[in-house]
Amino acid sequence: MRDALRERLLSEAALHAQTHPADLDRALGEGMSTIRRRLVRTWVVVMVAAVLVAAGLVAVRVLLDRQPAVLESIAVSAPASSLQPGAILQLSAEATYSDGTRRPLQDGVEWASDNLAVAETTADGQATAVAPGVAGLTATLDGVSGRFELKVTPPGTASLTALRITPGDAETNPGGKVPLVAEGTYSDGSLGRLNVTAIWASRDPGIATVDGDGLVTAAAPGTAIISASQDGFEATARITVNPAPPAKLSGLAIEPAELTIKQGQTHQMTAVASYTDGSTKPESNVTWSTSNPKIATISASGLLTAQGIGQVLIEAKHVDADGKEWKAQSKVTVEHAVIRVVVGPAGPHALEPGATVQLTATVTYSDGKPGKPVIAWASSRPVIATVSNGLVRGGPVQGQVTITATVEGVSSNGVVVSVGPTIPTQGPVKG
């Protein structure tokens, strides 16, 4: 069956090819085009892959061949090689690497002097001349060192040839300070620090002043010319005093930060604002609040009223011009208050000179609980009778006195005491 069908199909195909030769040519052409396209795509893929592999091999070779640059040498330099005692010189170091590159060195450099009696160095490479002589100043990094030879010459052996002030221009704000250095150049090429020996002056003292060591203090916005002169030479520096930047709010606090108050009493709380220029001032534009109004309330103006017994946090909140919210808190402790003081026995009492009578004070508190009162006793006429801890003692003078007791500002009733034969004429005096 299959063979018969195959034979039939082949026969029909051969007949179609004979009767329609154009269809056969078109079919062969399309087949060849398809084959060519597949061959081209395959070739392109193979070439791209080859290029990528080659590039990867080259990159790996470059990475393998590249070696990190190694520090080979350090060169140390300075504006001068000779100083007079007291002069300061800034050293600099430059590194040279194995790949030929050079760059200044700053971090990690260790500076040292091989003769500290002649010159000293700081961690940032600043050399200070100490005494005449020669010192080797070295900069070291990763085991590599560079050396600079500094000569310190005796003072007075060369004449001054030039004078300058560093910095020549500086800016600051009112109240700021700028240290200036008067530096002289001498005929032997050495440099000397002349701050102490030079004569300093300000041509604009209303803007900035200068002391005898070259320290400038800014007073008001503007420009001041500062001069230093010595041996007929003069140098100047220009100091610009900028207007003070507007102070901004930097903090908020409540005064007092802690308060102990008696029940029923009041106290004015104050919000205090701190500013970036160091100033402070009361701030009235605040919102006050309390964490527990049953213990203490506070008004819109900050007046606190103690209501109950306990502790409460009082908060002040302020929003500045930039919309930033600032808060401060104060801890308030409310204690029970004295509401009544009664002295007894009520009297009146009669005493002979030198005799005594003991009085007591009963203190009542706002919460009805006992306390530890500090009682202040008083006699209206101590020459007639004195009182101490409630014990009244008759004096040498005859007459009548009134004894009272005061606790936390609350006074008691008055108790009359007569000394001598005088007959009391009045009963208890209410306070």
ABEGO torsion letter per residue (X at the ends): XAAAAAAAAAAAAAAAAAABAAAAAAAAAAAAAAAAAAAAAAAAAAAAAAAAAAAAAAAAAAAAABBBBBBABBBBBBABABBBBGBBBBBBBBBBBAAGBBBBBABGBBBBBABAAABBBBAAGBBBBABBEBBBBBBBBGGBBBBBBBBBBBBGABBBABBBBOBABBBBBBGBBBBBBBBBBBAAGBBBBAAAABBBBBABAAABBBBAAGBBBBABBEBBBBBBBBGGBBBBBBBBBBBBBBBBBABBBBOBABBBBBBGBBBBBBBBBBBAAGBBBBBABBBBBBABAAABBBBAAGBBBBABBEBBBBBBBBBBAAGBBBBBBBBBBBBBBBABBBBOBAOBBBBBBGBBBBBBBBBBBAAGBBBBBBBBBBBABAAABBBBGGBBBBBABBEBBBBBBBBGGBBBBBBBBBBEABBBABBBBBX
